Amino acid sequence: MKFSVLSWNIEHFKGGAARLKKVASHIRKQKPDVFALLEIENVDVRALMEEAFPGYDFALTDGPEVQEILVGWRRSAFQQAVFSQKREFDVGNDRLRPGALLSVRHADVWYNLLFLHTDSGTDAPAFGNRAEMFGKTWKLKSALDRNLGGDGASRLLVMGDLNTMGLMFPKPAKKFLRVDAPTEIAALAEAALEAGMQLLTKDRPVTWKGSAGESNLDHAIASASLSFSRFGPEADAPQVKVKGWPDLSGATQASFLADVSDHASLYLEIV
């Protein structure tokens, strides 16, 4: 393993001693070299995470949006790390989150880790915003490839809450069909392939649970040039671990959903 990465939507995370302890415990169990937390709603969370993870450096997106993305990386894991805020991923809407890009140098090789929290909703504007944000991802991959001489070998990893929940037409009629979530995910996987990337496989089919049921919202997409650990003996075993509420049941699961997050975390290892 070269290094490990975790992405997690914490659901309106403002801090608080009890919740912070549970969040930090969940992260420590997986020992990631890099982790990103989505839906940060209080800048004080950065200071709290610095206290909880003294061996890490942190960066936080900053703008008029309510929710930010916090990224932390193990100081000893990389020769160099550069954080940048990719404002173009808000697609001209200042209520949407920018992309959080961490570029790290490991064994003299640069890796680009982009954490995204795309627009949520089944309405046409949200669906269109997601499509545009995905388009920005493919353009970033192309730009990175050009910087390496156009050989397609750039190392880009994209992780986060991509909110792949489909599209509901505003005026249902027989001639209109709803774009369901699996169709949106399949289209995302196809677009990734065209861009020289792959939608990574997960060890569980859903990542979110709420009053409306369960959904597959959180994903990881990577350059085809990247390789990952497989979590299982089979050649096609999953590349991403889904951890959190799916590991629990009954009252314990209900407590996690209520007190920690309704999203599971994603964990992977670049090899």
C-alpha positions in Angstrom: 0.0 0.0 0.0 1.3 3.4 -0.9 -1.3 5.4 1.1 -5.0 5.3 2.1 -7.8 7.8 1.7 -11.2 8.2 3.5 -14.1 10.4 2.5 -17.1 11.0 4.7 -20.2 13.2 4.8 -20.7 14.0 8.5 -24.2 15.6 8.0 -24.3 19.2 9.3 -21.2 18.8 11.4 -20.7 21.7 13.7 -18.5 20.0 16.3 -19.6 19.3 19.9 -17.5 17.2 22.2 -19.6 14.0 22.2 -20.1 13.9 18.4 -16.5 14.9 17.7 -15.3 12.0 19.9 -17.4 9.5 17.8 -16.3 11.0 14.5 -12.7 10.9 15.5 -13.0 7.3 16.7 -14.5 6.2 13.4 -11.7 7.8 11.5 -8.9 6.4 13.8 -10.2 2.9 13.4 -9.4 3.1 9.6 -6.1 4.9 10.0 -6.3 6.9 6.7 -3.3 8.9 5.5 -5.8 11.4 4.0 -9.4 12.1 5.0 -12.0 14.5 3.9 -15.1 15.5 5.9 -18.1 16.9 4.1 -20.8 19.2 5.4 -18.6 21.2 7.8 -20.8 24.0 9.1 -18.5 25.6 11.7 -14.9 26.8 11.1 -14.1 25.8 14.7 -14.2 22.2 13.5 -10.8 22.6 12.0 -9.2 23.5 15.3 -11.0 20.6 17.0 -9.8 18.1 14.4 -6.2 19.5 14.8 -6.4 18.7 18.5 -7.8 15.2 17.8 -5.2 14.4 15.1 -2.0 16.2 16.0 0.0 14.3 13.4 -2.1 15.7 10.5 -2.2 19.0 8.7 -5.6 20.4 7.7 -7.2 22.7 5.1 -10.8 23.9 4.8 -12.6 25.3 1.9 -13.9 28.8 2.4 -16.7 30.8 0.7 -20.3 32.0 0.9 -21.7 28.5 1.0 -23.0 27.1 4.3 -21.2 23.7 4.1 -17.5 23.3 3.6 -15.1 20.5 3.0 -12.3 19.8 5.5 -9.2 17.8 4.3 -6.6 16.3 6.6 -3.4 14.5 5.7 -0.8 12.7 7.7 2.3 14.9 7.9 4.8 12.0 7.7 3.1 10.2 4.8 4.1 12.6 2.0 7.2 14.5 0.7 5.0 17.4 -0.2 1.3 18.4 -0.1 -0.5 21.3 -1.8 -4.1 22.2 -1.1 -6.2 24.3 -3.5 -9.9 25.2 -3.7 -11.5 24.5 -7.1 -14.2 27.2 -7.2 -15.3 26.2 -10.7 -17.0 23.2 -9.2 -19.7 25.4 -7.7 -20.8 25.9 -11.4 -21.5 29.6 -10.8 -23.8 29.0 -7.8 -22.4 30.3 -4.6 -24.5 28.1 -2.4 -22.8 25.0 -3.8 -19.5 23.6 -2.5 -16.2 24.1 -4.4 -14.0 21.1 -5.0 -11.3 20.5 -2.4 -8.1 19.4 -4.3 -5.2 18.0 -2.3 -2.1 17.2 -4.5 0.4 15.0 -2.7 3.9 13.8 -3.7 4.7 10.3 -2.6 7.9 8.5 -3.6 8.5 11.4 -6.1 5.1 10.8 -7.8 2.3 13.3 -7.7 -1.3 12.3 -6.9 -4.3 14.6 -7.2 -7.1 13.9 -4.7 -10.4 15.8 -5.4 -13.2 15.7 -2.9 -16.6 16.7 -4.1 -20.1 17.3 -2.6 -22.4 17.8 -5.6 -25.8 19.3 -5.7 -28.6 17.3 -4.0 -32.1 16.8 -5.4 -34.1 15.1 -8.0 -35.3 18.3 -9.6 -34.0 19.5 -13.0 -31.7 22.2 -11.7 -29.9 19.9 -9.2 -29.6 17.1 -11.8 -28.1 19.6 -14.3 -25.7 21.0 -11.7 -24.4 17.5 -10.9 -23.9 16.8 -14.6 -22.0 20.0 -15.0 -19.8 19.3 -12.0 -19.1 15.8 -13.4 -18.1 17.5 -16.6 -15.7 19.7 -14.7 -14.1 16.6 -13.4 -13.4 15.2 -16.9 -12.0 18.5 -17.9 -9.6 18.5 -14.9 -8.5 15.0 -15.8 -7.8 16.1 -19.4 -5.8 19.2 -18.2 -3.7 17.0 -15.9 -3.1 14.6 -18.8 -1.9 17.5 -21.0 0.6 18.5 -18.2 2.1 15.1 -18.5 2.4 15.2 -22.3 -1.0 13.9 -23.1 -0.2 10.3 -22.3 -3.3 9.9 -20.1 -1.2 8.8 -17.1 -2.3 11.5 -14.6 -3.2 10.2 -11.2 -6.6 11.7 -10.2 -8.8 10.3 -7.5 -12.3 11.8 -7.0 -14.3 10.9 -3.8 -17.3 12.2 -2.0 -21.0 12.6 -1.8 -22.0 12.7 -5.5 -25.8 12.7 -4.7 -26.6 10.3 -7.5 -30.4 10.2 -6.9 -31.7 10.6 -10.4 -34.2 13.1 -11.9 -37.9 13.5 -11.4 -39.6 15.3 -14.2 -41.7 18.3 -12.9 -44.9 17.2 -14.7 -45.1 13.4 -14.8 -46.7 12.0 -17.9 -46.8 8.6 -19.6 -44.4 9.8 -22.2 -41.9 10.9 -19.6 -39.8 8.4 -17.6 -38.1 9.2 -14.4 -34.3 9.0 -14.6 -33.7 6.7 -11.6 -30.6 6.6 -9.4 -29.1 3.4 -11.0 -29.4 5.0 -14.5 -27.6 8.2 -13.3 -24.8 6.0 -11.7 -24.5 3.9 -14.9 -24.2 7.1 -17.0 -21.6 8.4 -14.6 -19.6 5.2 -14.9 -19.8 5.4 -18.7 -18.7 9.1 -18.8 -15.8 8.2 -16.5 -14.6 5.5 -18.9 -14.7 7.9 -21.8 -12.5 10.3 -19.7 -9.9 7.5 -18.9 -11.3 6.9 -15.4 -13.2 4.2 -13.6 -16.0 4.2 -11.1 -14.6 2.1 -8.3 -16.5 -0.8 -6.8 -17.8 -0.8 -3.2 -18.3 -3.6 -0.8 -21.9 -2.5 0.0 -24.7 -1.4 -2.4 -25.8 1.7 -0.4 -24.1 4.5 1.5 -27.0 6.6 3.0 -30.0 5.8 5.1 -32.8 8.1 6.1 -36.6 8.3 6.5 -37.0 7.9 2.7 -35.0 4.6 2.7 -31.5 3.8 1.6 -29.5 5.2 -1.4 -26.2 4.8 -3.2 -24.9 8.4 -3.0 -21.2 8.3 -2.2 -18.7 7.2 -4.8 -15.0 7.1 -5.7 -13.8 7.6 -9.3 -10.1 7.2 -10.3 -7.8 7.4 -13.3 -7.4 4.1 -15.0 -3.6 4.4 -14.3 -4.2 4.0 -10.6 -4.4 0.7 -8.8 -6.1 -0.2 -5.5 -6.2 -2.8 -2.8 -9.0 -5.4 -3.3 -11.0 -6.2 -0.1 -11.4 -9.9 -0.7 -9.6 -12.8 -2.3 -11.3 -12.6 -5.7 -9.7 -10.8 -8.6 -12.7 -8.5 -8.9 -13.2 -8.0 -5.1 -14.4 -4.5 -4.1 -11.9 -1.6 -4.2 -13.7 0.6 -1.6 -14.8 -0.2 2.0 -18.1 1.3 3.1 -18.0 1.7 6.9 -20.3 3.2 9.6 -24.0 2.6 10.0 -24.1 -0.4 7.5 -21.9 -2.3 10.0 -24.6 -2.0 12.7 -28.2 -3.0 13.3 -31.1 -2.3 15.5 -30.7 0.4 18.2 -27.0 0.7 17.7 -27.5 1.6 14.0 -30.3 4.0 14.9 -28.0 5.7 17.4 -25.2 6.0 14.8 -27.6 7.5 12.3 -29.0 10.0 14.8 -25.8 11.0 16.6 -23.0 10.6 14.1 -24.1 10.6 10.4 -26.7 9.2 8.0 -23.8 8.6 5.5 -21.3 5.9 5.6 -17.6 6.6 5.0 -15.6 5.4 2.0 -12.1 4.0 2.5 -9.6 2.8 -0.1 -5.9 2.1 -0.5 -3.8 3.2 -3.4 -1.1 0.6 -4.2 
